[in-house]
């Protein structure tokens, strides 16, 4: 029961990470300077790593 609840929370967190990643990608398309683009790429990478970590922790 508790493991299922944690899995559901992980799935919601993954969904949120994907939403943030989509927003960051949209912002990256509009970014006009290298510094802004670099920060956004770092955020996107961070989101991807979070998603992989959540999936591996909860076998999703």
C-alpha positions as CSV (number, residue, x, y, z in Angstrom):
1,X,0.0,0.0,0.0
2,X,2.7,2.5,1.0
3,X,4.8,1.5,-2.0
4,X,1.9,2.1,-4.3
5,X,1.3,5.5,-2.8
6,X,4.9,6.4,-3.2
7,X,4.8,5.2,-6.8
8,X,1.7,7.4,-7.5
9,X,3.6,10.4,-6.0
10,X,6.6,9.7,-8.1
11,X,4.4,9.5,-11.2
12,X,2.9,12.9,-10.4
13,X,6.4,14.3,-9.8
14,X,7.5,12.9,-13.2
15,X,4.5,14.6,-14.9
16,X,5.5,17.9,-13.2
17,X,9.1,17.5,-14.4
18,X,7.9,16.9,-17.9
19,X,5.7,20.0,-17.8
20,X,8.6,22.1,-16.5
21,X,10.9,20.7,-19.2
22,X,8.3,21.7,-21.9
23,X,8.2,25.2,-20.5
24,X,11.9,25.5,-20.4
25,X,12.2,24.2,-24.0
26,X,9.7,26.9,-25.1
27,X,11.6,29.5,-23.3
28,X,14.9,28.3,-24.8
29,X,13.4,28.8,-28.3
30,X,12.7,32.5,-27.4
31,X,16.0,33.1,-25.6
32,X,18.2,35.5,-27.5
33,X,21.5,35.5,-25.5
34,X,24.0,32.7,-24.8
35,X,23.8,33.1,-21.0
36,X,20.1,32.7,-20.9
37,X,20.2,29.7,-23.2
38,X,22.9,28.1,-21.1
39,X,20.9,28.5,-17.9
40,X,17.8,27.0,-19.6
41,X,19.8,24.1,-21.0
42,X,21.1,23.4,-17.4
43,X,17.5,23.5,-16.1
44,X,16.4,21.1,-18.9
45,X,19.3,18.7,-18.0
46,X,18.4,18.9,-14.3
47,X,14.7,18.0,-15.1
48,X,15.8,15.0,-17.3
49,X,18.1,13.7,-14.5
50,X,15.2,14.1,-11.9
51,X,12.9,12.1,-14.2
52,X,15.5,9.3,-14.6
53,X,16.1,9.2,-10.9
54,X,12.4,9.0,-10.0
55,X,11.8,6.3,-12.6
56,X,14.8,4.2,-11.3
57,X,13.9,4.7,-7.7
58,X,10.3,3.5,-8.2
59,X,10.8,1.1,-11.1
60,X,8.5,3.1,-13.4
